[in-house]
Protein backbone atom coordinates (compact mmCIF):
# COMPACT_ATOMS: atom_id res chain seq x y z
CA UNK A 1 0.00 0.00 0.00
CA UNK A 2 1.40 3.40 -0.99
CA UNK A 3 2.11 6.17 1.53
CA UNK A 4 -0.78 8.17 0.09
CA UNK A 5 -3.25 5.31 0.59
CA UNK A 6 -1.97 4.74 4.12
CA UNK A 7 -2.59 8.40 4.96
CA UNK A 8 -5.96 8.43 3.21
CA UNK A 9 -6.97 5.28 5.09
CA UNK A 10 -7.22 7.26 8.33
CA UNK A 11 -9.07 10.08 6.59
CA UNK A 12 -11.56 7.43 5.45
CA UNK A 13 -11.76 5.61 8.79
CA UNK A 14 -12.54 8.92 10.50
CA UNK A 15 -15.25 9.72 7.90
CA UNK A 16 -13.53 13.02 7.06
CA UNK A 17 -13.80 12.32 3.33
CA UNK A 18 -17.51 11.56 3.76
CA UNK A 19 -18.07 14.95 5.39
CA UNK A 20 -16.08 16.78 2.71
CA UNK A 21 -17.93 14.89 -0.01
CA UNK A 22 -21.24 16.04 1.46
CA UNK A 23 -20.09 19.67 1.32
CA UNK A 24 -19.00 19.27 -2.31
CA UNK A 25 -22.36 17.73 -3.24
CA UNK A 26 -24.22 20.50 -1.38
CA UNK A 27 -22.28 23.11 -3.36
CA UNK A 28 -23.04 21.16 -6.55
CA UNK A 29 -26.78 21.20 -5.96
CA UNK A 30 -26.77 24.82 -4.78
CA UNK A 31 -24.97 25.83 -7.99
CA UNK A 32 -27.48 23.85 -10.01
CA UNK A 33 -30.50 25.71 -8.58
CA UNK A 34 -28.56 28.99 -8.32
CA UNK A 35 -28.97 29.16 -4.55
CA UNK A 36 -26.74 31.29 -2.35
CA UNK A 37 -25.03 29.16 0.32
CA UNK A 38 -23.11 30.93 3.08
CA UNK A 39 -19.79 29.57 4.34
CA UNK A 40 -21.35 28.96 7.77
CA UNK A 41 -23.86 26.57 6.21
CA UNK A 42 -21.08 24.63 4.47
CA UNK A 43 -19.04 24.32 7.67
CA UNK A 44 -22.10 23.31 9.67
CA UNK A 45 -23.03 20.66 7.09
CA UNK A 46 -19.54 19.16 7.08
CA UNK A 47 -19.40 19.03 10.87
CA UNK A 48 -22.91 17.63 11.15
CA UNK A 49 -22.23 14.82 8.67
CA UNK A 50 -18.99 13.97 10.47
CA UNK A 51 -20.73 13.92 13.85
CA UNK A 52 -23.55 11.69 12.56
CA UNK A 53 -21.22 9.16 10.95
CA UNK A 54 -18.82 9.14 13.90
CA UNK A 55 -21.66 8.69 16.39
CA UNK A 56 -23.02 5.83 14.30
CA UNK A 57 -19.61 4.13 14.14
CA UNK A 58 -19.07 4.59 17.88
CA UNK A 59 -22.47 3.07 18.66
CA UNK A 60 -21.72 0.12 16.37
CA UNK A 61 -18.28 -0.34 17.93
CA UNK A 62 -19.80 -0.22 21.41
CA UNK A 63 -22.21 -3.04 20.56
CA UNK A 64 -19.46 -5.42 19.44
CA UNK A 65 -18.45 -7.96 22.07
CA UNK A 66 -14.70 -8.35 21.98
CA UNK A 67 -12.50 -7.03 19.18
CA UNK A 68 -14.42 -5.83 16.12
CA UNK A 69 -13.85 -7.56 12.77
CA UNK A 70 -13.61 -4.37 10.70
CA UNK A 71 -10.69 -1.97 10.93
CA UNK A 72 -13.08 0.99 11.18
CA UNK A 73 -14.86 -0.38 14.22
CA UNK A 74 -11.61 -1.54 15.83
CA UNK A 75 -10.31 2.01 15.48
CA UNK A 76 -13.45 3.43 17.07
CA UNK A 77 -13.18 0.87 19.88
CA UNK A 78 -9.54 1.72 20.56
CA UNK A 79 -10.01 5.49 20.48
CA UNK A 80 -13.58 5.59 21.79
CA UNK A 81 -13.07 8.25 24.48
CA UNK A 82 -10.85 10.62 22.42
CA UNK A 83 -13.34 10.43 19.54
CA UNK A 84 -16.23 11.20 21.87
CA UNK A 85 -14.29 14.23 23.16
CA UNK A 86 -13.55 15.48 19.64
CA UNK A 87 -17.17 14.88 18.68
CA UNK A 88 -18.33 17.06 21.58
CA UNK A 89 -15.95 19.85 20.52
CA UNK A 90 -17.21 19.54 16.93
CA UNK A 91 -20.80 19.77 18.21
CA UNK A 92 -19.98 22.98 20.11
CA UNK A 93 -18.41 24.51 16.98
CA UNK A 94 -21.38 23.31 14.95
CA UNK A 95 -23.81 24.99 17.33
CA UNK A 96 -21.72 28.18 17.17
CA UNK A 97 -22.25 28.23 13.40
CA UNK A 98 -25.98 28.46 14.13
CA UNK A 99 -25.48 32.05 15.32
CA UNK A 100 -24.43 33.08 11.81
CA UNK A 101 -27.00 31.11 9.80
CA UNK A 102 -30.06 32.50 8.09
CA UNK A 103 -33.29 31.68 9.89
CA UNK A 104 -34.61 29.38 7.18
CA UNK A 105 -31.47 27.21 7.27
CA UNK A 106 -31.70 27.01 11.04
CA UNK A 107 -35.30 25.84 10.86
CA UNK A 108 -34.53 23.16 8.29
CA UNK A 109 -31.44 22.15 10.25
CA UNK A 110 -33.40 21.70 13.47
CA UNK A 111 -35.97 19.57 11.64
CA UNK A 112 -33.21 17.37 10.22
CA UNK A 113 -31.59 17.16 13.67
CA UNK A 114 -34.79 15.66 15.04
CA UNK A 115 -34.75 13.06 12.25
CA UNK A 116 -31.09 12.24 12.99
CA UNK A 117 -31.76 11.94 16.73
CA UNK A 118 -34.62 9.54 16.05
CA UNK A 119 -32.39 7.52 13.72
CA UNK A 120 -29.65 7.16 16.35
CA UNK A 121 -32.26 6.08 18.92
CA UNK A 122 -33.89 3.42 16.75
CA UNK A 123 -30.95 2.44 14.50
CA UNK A 124 -30.61 -0.93 16.22
CA UNK A 125 -34.18 -1.78 15.22
CA UNK A 126 -33.93 -0.71 11.57
CA UNK A 127 -31.94 -3.76 10.52
CA UNK A 128 -32.34 -4.24 6.74
CA UNK A 129 -33.56 -0.63 6.30
CA UNK A 130 -30.49 1.01 7.82
CA UNK A 131 -28.84 1.83 4.48
CA UNK A 132 -32.00 3.50 3.18
CA UNK A 133 -32.39 5.68 6.28
CA UNK A 134 -28.75 6.79 6.21
CA UNK A 135 -28.98 7.57 2.48
CA UNK A 136 -32.13 9.59 3.13
CA UNK A 137 -30.49 11.61 5.90
CA UNK A 138 -27.36 12.17 3.78
CA UNK A 139 -29.42 13.36 0.81
CA UNK A 140 -31.54 15.70 2.94
CA UNK A 141 -28.35 17.13 4.47
CA UNK A 142 -26.89 17.79 1.03
CA UNK A 143 -30.11 19.51 -0.09
CA UNK A 144 -30.43 21.58 3.08
CA UNK A 145 -28.27 24.64 2.23
CA UNK A 146 -30.00 25.11 -1.13
CA UNK A 147 -33.47 24.53 0.34
CA UNK A 148 -32.82 27.25 2.90
CA UNK A 149 -32.51 29.82 0.11
CA UNK A 150 -36.21 30.67 -0.15
CA UNK A 151 -35.66 32.65 -3.36
CA UNK A 152 -35.03 29.44 -5.28
CA UNK A 153 -37.82 26.93 -4.77
CA UNK A 154 -37.28 23.43 -6.12
CA UNK A 155 -39.33 22.47 -9.16
CA UNK A 156 -40.33 18.95 -10.15
CA UNK A 157 -37.24 18.33 -12.26
CA UNK A 158 -34.92 19.40 -9.41
CA UNK A 159 -36.73 16.99 -7.07
CA UNK A 160 -36.30 14.15 -9.56
CA UNK A 161 -32.63 15.07 -9.92
CA UNK A 162 -32.16 14.85 -6.16
CA UNK A 163 -34.02 11.53 -6.13
CA UNK A 164 -31.37 10.30 -8.56
CA UNK A 165 -28.74 11.44 -6.06
CA UNK A 166 -30.60 9.52 -3.34
CA UNK A 167 -30.45 6.38 -5.52
CA UNK A 168 -26.66 6.79 -5.73
CA UNK A 169 -26.38 7.18 -1.95
CA UNK A 170 -28.43 3.99 -1.43
CA UNK A 171 -26.36 2.08 -4.00
CA UNK A 172 -23.15 3.27 -2.33
CA UNK A 173 -24.22 2.00 1.10
CA UNK A 174 -25.57 -1.29 -0.26
CA UNK A 175 -22.26 -1.95 -2.04
CA UNK A 176 -20.33 -1.21 1.14
CA UNK A 177 -22.54 -3.67 3.04
CA UNK A 178 -22.08 -6.16 0.17
CA UNK A 179 -18.32 -6.14 0.76
CA UNK A 180 -18.67 -6.07 4.57
CA UNK A 181 -21.14 -8.96 4.85
CA UNK A 182 -18.76 -11.35 6.61
CA UNK A 183 -17.55 -8.75 9.08
CA UNK A 184 -21.09 -7.52 9.76
CA UNK A 185 -22.25 -11.06 10.47
CA UNK A 186 -19.28 -11.70 12.75
CA UNK A 187 -19.94 -8.49 14.71
CA UNK A 188 -23.72 -8.87 14.75
CA UNK A 189 -24.42 -5.78 12.63
CA UNK A 190 -27.60 -6.33 10.61
CA UNK A 191 -27.86 -4.87 7.12
CA UNK A 192 -29.85 -5.32 3.92
CA UNK A 193 -27.19 -7.73 2.66
CA UNK A 194 -27.13 -9.90 5.80
CA UNK A 195 -30.90 -10.32 5.44
CA UNK A 196 -31.25 -10.83 1.70
CA UNK A 197 -27.81 -12.00 0.62
CA UNK A 198 -25.32 -10.79 -1.97
CA UNK A 199 -27.15 -11.87 -5.14
CA UNK A 200 -30.41 -10.09 -4.30
CA UNK A 201 -28.48 -7.02 -3.17
CA UNK A 202 -26.56 -6.95 -6.45
CA UNK A 203 -29.87 -7.16 -8.31
CA UNK A 204 -31.20 -4.20 -6.29
CA UNK A 205 -28.11 -2.12 -7.12
CA UNK A 206 -28.60 -2.84 -10.84
CA UNK A 207 -32.26 -1.88 -10.40
CA UNK A 208 -31.20 1.44 -8.86
CA UNK A 209 -28.92 2.02 -11.83
CA UNK A 210 -31.78 1.29 -14.26
CA UNK A 211 -34.04 3.69 -12.36
CA UNK A 212 -31.40 6.43 -12.51
CA UNK A 213 -31.04 5.97 -16.29
CA UNK A 214 -34.82 6.04 -16.78
CA UNK A 215 -35.29 9.18 -14.67
CA UNK A 216 -32.37 10.90 -16.40
CA UNK A 217 -33.84 10.10 -19.81
CA UNK A 218 -37.20 11.48 -18.66
CA UNK A 219 -35.58 14.68 -17.37
CA UNK A 220 -33.83 15.27 -20.69
CA UNK A 221 -36.74 14.36 -22.97
CA UNK A 222 -39.62 15.94 -21.01
CA UNK A 223 -37.99 18.73 -19.01
CA UNK A 224 -35.02 19.50 -21.29
CA UNK A 225 -32.78 19.20 -18.23
CA UNK A 226 -29.14 20.22 -18.52
CA UNK A 227 -27.05 17.21 -19.57
CA UNK A 228 -23.89 18.02 -17.61
CA UNK A 229 -25.21 17.47 -14.04
CA UNK A 230 -26.97 14.30 -15.22
CA UNK A 231 -23.71 13.05 -16.71
CA UNK A 232 -22.01 13.71 -13.37
CA UNK A 233 -24.58 11.56 -11.53
CA UNK A 234 -24.42 8.88 -14.23
CA UNK A 235 -20.62 8.73 -13.88
CA UNK A 236 -20.92 8.42 -10.11
CA UNK A 237 -23.25 5.44 -10.48
CA UNK A 238 -21.07 3.85 -13.17
CA UNK A 239 -18.07 3.98 -10.81
CA UNK A 240 -20.13 2.17 -8.16
CA UNK A 241 -21.21 -0.47 -10.69
CA UNK A 242 -17.56 -1.01 -11.71
CA UNK A 243 -16.63 -1.46 -8.03
CA UNK A 244 -19.28 -4.16 -7.74
CA UNK A 245 -18.27 -5.83 -11.01
CA UNK A 246 -14.53 -5.80 -10.19
CA UNK A 247 -15.09 -6.83 -6.58
CA UNK A 248 -11.99 -9.03 -6.38
CA UNK A 249 -9.77 -6.02 -7.09
CA UNK A 250 -11.66 -3.59 -4.86
CA UNK A 251 -11.91 -5.87 -1.83
CA UNK A 252 -8.10 -5.76 -1.42
CA UNK A 253 -7.14 -3.26 1.32
CA UNK A 254 -10.76 -2.03 1.32
CA UNK A 255 -10.27 -0.23 -1.99
CA UNK A 256 -14.04 -0.34 -2.48
CA UNK A 257 -14.48 2.02 0.44
CA UNK A 258 -11.97 4.59 -0.82
CA UNK A 259 -13.34 4.54 -4.36
CA UNK A 260 -16.95 4.47 -3.17
CA UNK A 261 -16.52 7.52 -0.95
CA UNK A 262 -14.48 9.31 -3.63
CA UNK A 263 -17.43 9.32 -6.08
CA UNK A 264 -19.01 12.10 -4.03
CA UNK A 265 -16.12 14.35 -5.04
CA UNK A 266 -16.93 14.00 -8.75
CA UNK A 267 -19.38 16.97 -8.65
CA UNK A 268 -16.27 19.14 -8.28
CA UNK A 269 -15.97 18.77 -12.05
CA UNK A 270 -19.31 20.51 -12.51
CA UNK A 271 -18.30 23.31 -10.12
CA UNK A 272 -15.02 23.84 -12.01
CA UNK A 273 -16.70 23.83 -15.42
CA UNK A 274 -19.36 26.28 -14.26
CA UNK A 275 -16.73 28.42 -12.57
CA UNK A 276 -14.64 28.72 -15.74
CA UNK A 277 -17.68 29.44 -17.88
CA UNK A 278 -18.67 32.51 -15.83
C-alpha positions in Angstrom: 0.0 0.0 0.0 1.4 3.4 -1.0 2.1 6.2 1.5 -0.8 8.2 0.1 -3.2 5.3 0.6 -2.0 4.7 4.1 -2.6 8.4 5.0 -6.0 8.4 3.2 -7.0 5.3 5.1 -7.2 7.3 8.3 -9.1 10.1 6.6 -11.6 7.4 5.5 -11.8 5.6 8.8 -12.5 8.9 10.5 -15.2 9.7 7.9 -13.5 13.0 7.1 -13.8 12.3 3.3 -17.5 11.6 3.8 -18.1 15.0 5.4 -16.1 16.8 2.7 -17.9 14.9 0.0 -21.2 16.0 1.5 -20.1 19.7 1.3 -19.0 19.3 -2.3 -22.4 17.7 -3.2 -24.2 20.5 -1.4 -22.3 23.1 -3.4 -23.0 21.2 -6.6 -26.8 21.2 -6.0 -26.8 24.8 -4.8 -25.0 25.8 -8.0 -27.5 23.8 -10.0 -30.5 25.7 -8.6 -28.6 29.0 -8.3 -29.0 29.2 -4.5 -26.7 31.3 -2.4 -25.0 29.2 0.3 -23.1 30.9 3.1 -19.8 29.6 4.3 -21.4 29.0 7.8 -23.9 26.6 6.2 -21.1 24.6 4.5 -19.0 24.3 7.7 -22.1 23.3 9.7 -23.0 20.7 7.1 -19.5 19.2 7.1 -19.4 19.0 10.9 -22.9 17.6 11.2 -22.2 14.8 8.7 -19.0 14.0 10.5 -20.7 13.9 13.9 -23.5 11.7 12.6 -21.2 9.2 10.9 -18.8 9.1 13.9 -21.7 8.7 16.4 -23.0 5.8 14.3 -19.6 4.1 14.1 -19.1 4.6 17.9 -22.5 3.1 18.7 -21.7 0.1 16.4 -18.3 -0.3 17.9 -19.8 -0.2 21.4 -22.2 -3.0 20.6 -19.5 -5.4 19.4 -18.5 -8.0 22.1 -14.7 -8.4 22.0 -12.5 -7.0 19.2 -14.4 -5.8 16.1 -13.9 -7.6 12.8 -13.6 -4.4 10.7 -10.7 -2.0 10.9 -13.1 1.0 11.2 -14.9 -0.4 14.2 -11.6 -1.5 15.8 -10.3 2.0 15.5 -13.5 3.4 17.1 -13.2 0.9 19.9 -9.5 1.7 20.6 -10.0 5.5 20.5 -13.6 5.6 21.8 -13.1 8.2 24.5 -10.9 10.6 22.4 -13.3 10.4 19.5 -16.2 11.2 21.9 -14.3 14.2 23.2 -13.5 15.5 19.6 -17.2 14.9 18.7 -18.3 17.1 21.6 -15.9 19.8 20.5 -17.2 19.5 16.9 -20.8 19.8 18.2 -20.0 23.0 20.1 -18.4 24.5 17.0 -21.4 23.3 15.0 -23.8 25.0 17.3 -21.7 28.2 17.2 -22.3 28.2 13.4 -26.0 28.5 14.1 -25.5 32.0 15.3 -24.4 33.1 11.8 -27.0 31.1 9.8 -30.1 32.5 8.1 -33.3 31.7 9.9 -34.6 29.4 7.2 -31.5 27.2 7.3 -31.7 27.0 11.0 -35.3 25.8 10.9 -34.5 23.2 8.3 -31.4 22.1 10.2 -33.4 21.7 13.5 -36.0 19.6 11.6 -33.2 17.4 10.2 -31.6 17.2 13.7 -34.8 15.7 15.0 -34.7 13.1 12.2 -31.1 12.2 13.0 -31.8 11.9 16.7 -34.6 9.5 16.0 -32.4 7.5 13.7 -29.6 7.2 16.4 -32.3 6.1 18.9 -33.9 3.4 16.7 -31.0 2.4 14.5 -30.6 -0.9 16.2 -34.2 -1.8 15.2 -33.9 -0.7 11.6 -31.9 -3.8 10.5 -32.3 -4.2 6.7 -33.6 -0.6 6.3 -30.5 1.0 7.8 -28.8 1.8 4.5 -32.0 3.5 3.2 -32.4 5.7 6.3 -28.7 6.8 6.2 -29.0 7.6 2.5 -32.1 9.6 3.1 -30.5 11.6 5.9 -27.4 12.2 3.8 -29.4 13.4 0.8 -31.5 15.7 2.9 -28.4 17.1 4.5 -26.9 17.8 1.0 -30.1 19.5 -0.1 -30.4 21.6 3.1 -28.3 24.6 2.2 -30.0 25.1 -1.1 -33.5 24.5 0.3 -32.8 27.3 2.9 -32.5 29.8 0.1 -36.2 30.7 -0.2 -35.7 32.6 -3.4 -35.0 29.4 -5.3 -37.8 26.9 -4.8 -37.3 23.4 -6.1 -39.3 22.5 -9.2 -40.3 18.9 -10.1 -37.2 18.3 -12.3 -34.9 19.4 -9.4 -36.7 17.0 -7.1 -36.3 14.2 -9.6 -32.6 15.1 -9.9 -32.2 14.9 -6.2 -34.0 11.5 -6.1 -31.4 10.3 -8.6 -28.7 11.4 -6.1 -30.6 9.5 -3.3 -30.4 6.4 -5.5 -26.7 6.8 -5.7 -26.4 7.2 -2.0 -28.4 4.0 -1.4 -26.4 2.1 -4.0 -23.1 3.3 -2.3 -24.2 2.0 1.1 -25.6 -1.3 -0.3 -22.3 -2.0 -2.0 -20.3 -1.2 1.1 -22.5 -3.7 3.0 -22.1 -6.2 0.2 -18.3 -6.1 0.8 -18.7 -6.1 4.6 -21.1 -9.0 4.8 -18.8 -11.3 6.6 -17.5 -8.7 9.1 -21.1 -7.5 9.8 -22.3 -11.1 10.5 -19.3 -11.7 12.7 -19.9 -8.5 14.7 -23.7 -8.9 14.7 -24.4 -5.8 12.6 -27.6 -6.3 10.6 -27.9 -4.9 7.1 -29.9 -5.3 3.9 -27.2 -7.7 2.7 -27.1 -9.9 5.8 -30.9 -10.3 5.4 -31.3 -10.8 1.7 -27.8 -12.0 0.6 -25.3 -10.8 -2.0 -27.1 -11.9 -5.1 -30.4 -10.1 -4.3 -28.5 -7.0 -3.2 -26.6 -7.0 -6.4 -29.9 -7.2 -8.3 -31.2 -4.2 -6.3 -28.1 -2.1 -7.1 -28.6 -2.8 -10.8 -32.3 -1.9 -10.4 -31.2 1.4 -8.9 -28.9 2.0 -11.8 -31.8 1.3 -14.3 -34.0 3.7 -12.4 -31.4 6.4 -12.5 -31.0 6.0 -16.3 -34.8 6.0 -16.8 -35.3 9.2 -14.7 -32.4 10.9 -16.4 -33.8 10.1 -19.8 -37.2 11.5 -18.7 -35.6 14.7 -17.4 -33.8 15.3 -20.7 -36.7 14.4 -23.0 -39.6 15.9 -21.0 -38.0 18.7 -19.0 -35.0 19.5 -21.3 -32.8 19.2 -18.2 -29.1 20.2 -18.5 -27.0 17.2 -19.6 -23.9 18.0 -17.6 -25.2 17.5 -14.0 -27.0 14.3 -15.2 -23.7 13.0 -16.7 -22.0 13.7 -13.4 -24.6 11.6 -11.5 -24.4 8.9 -14.2 -20.6 8.7 -13.9 -20.9 8.4 -10.1 -23.3 5.4 -10.5 -21.1 3.9 -13.2 -18.1 4.0 -10.8 -20.1 2.2 -8.2 -21.2 -0.5 -10.7 -17.6 -1.0 -11.7 -16.6 -1.5 -8.0 -19.3 -4.2 -7.7 -18.3 -5.8 -11.0 -14.5 -5.8 -10.2 -15.1 -6.8 -6.6 -12.0 -9.0 -6.4 -9.8 -6.0 -7.1 -11.7 -3.6 -4.9 -11.9 -5.9 -1.8 -8.1 -5.8 -1.4 -7.1 -3.3 1.3 -10.8 -2.0 1.3 -10.3 -0.2 -2.0 -14.0 -0.3 -2.5 -14.5 2.0 0.4 -12.0 4.6 -0.8 -13.3 4.5 -4.4 -17.0 4.5 -3.2 -16.5 7.5 -1.0 -14.5 9.3 -3.6 -17.4 9.3 -6.1 -19.0 12.1 -4.0 -16.1 14.4 -5.0 -16.9 14.0 -8.8 -19.4 17.0 -8.6 -16.3 19.1 -8.3 -16.0 18.8 -12.0 -19.3 20.5 -12.5 -18.3 23.3 -10.1 -15.0 23.8 -12.0 -16.7 23.8 -15.4 -19.4 26.3 -14.3 -16.7 28.4 -12.6 -14.6 28.7 -15.7 -17.7 29.4 -17.9 -18.7 32.5 -15.8 
